[in-house]
Structure formats: structure tokens, C-alpha cells
Amino acid sequence: MGLDDKIKNAAENIAGKAKEATGKATDNERLEAEGQADQTKAHAKQAGENVKDAFK
């Protein structure tokens, strides 16, 4: 995995956490769910990149 991919995945995960926290603070369930989805997507990308690295 390239450094760029790691940075992008980490940024997406952090953005998802921020969205989730904002949703919780404002009692906005939709925003909270979006944040959780963003985090899940970032974790899936990370796992995919880890599999690629394992086969190199």
C-alpha cells in the first residue's frame, strides 16, 4: 500500500468519526449513520490494500 492510500484512508476514517460525533452531539441520526458508513468504507479499503500488500 502506498503512503498516499494510507493517508487517504486515515483521513476518510477521521472524517467519518467527526461526522458521527457531530451527529451524536446534535441528535442527528442520519449524520451519525453517514459517519459510521464512512468509517466502514475506510476500513474496507484498508483491508483491501492489506490483502494486496500480502500478495506482493
C-alpha positions as CSV (number, residue, x, y, z in Angstrom):
1,M,0.0,0.0,0.0
2,G,1.3,3.4,-0.9
3,L,1.7,6.2,1.6
4,D,-0.9,8.2,-0.3
5,D,-3.5,5.4,0.1
6,K,-2.8,5.1,3.8
7,I,-3.2,8.9,4.3
8,K,-6.5,9.0,2.3
9,N,-7.9,6.0,4.2
10,A,-6.9,7.6,7.5
11,A,-8.4,11.0,6.5
12,E,-11.7,9.3,5.5
13,N,-11.8,7.4,8.8
14,I,-11.2,10.6,10.8
15,A,-13.8,12.5,8.7
16,G,-16.3,9.6,9.4
17,K,-15.5,9.8,13.2
18,A,-16.1,13.6,13.1
19,K,-19.4,13.2,11.3
20,E,-20.5,10.5,13.7
21,A,-19.6,12.7,16.7
22,T,-21.4,15.7,15.3
23,G,-24.4,13.5,14.6
24,K,-24.4,12.3,18.2
25,A,-23.9,15.8,19.6
26,T,-26.8,17.3,17.5
27,D,-29.0,14.2,17.9
28,N,-28.9,13.8,14.1
29,E,-29.3,10.1,13.4
30,R,-28.7,10.4,9.6
31,L,-25.4,12.2,10.1
32,E,-24.3,9.7,12.7
33,A,-25.1,6.9,10.3
34,E,-23.2,8.6,7.5
35,G,-20.2,8.9,9.7
36,Q,-20.3,5.2,10.6
37,A,-20.7,4.3,6.9
38,D,-17.6,6.4,6.0
39,Q,-15.6,4.7,8.7
40,T,-16.7,1.3,7.4
41,K,-15.8,2.2,3.9
42,A,-12.3,3.4,5.0
43,H,-11.7,0.2,6.9
44,A,-12.8,-1.9,3.9
45,K,-10.3,0.0,1.7
46,Q,-7.6,-0.5,4.3
47,A,-8.3,-4.3,4.4
48,G,-8.2,-4.5,0.6
49,E,-4.9,-2.7,0.5
50,N,-3.5,-5.0,3.2
51,V,-4.5,-8.0,1.0
52,K,-2.7,-6.5,-2.0
53,D,0.4,-6.0,0.1
54,A,0.3,-9.6,1.3
55,F,0.5,-10.8,-2.2
56,K,3.4,-8.6,-3.3
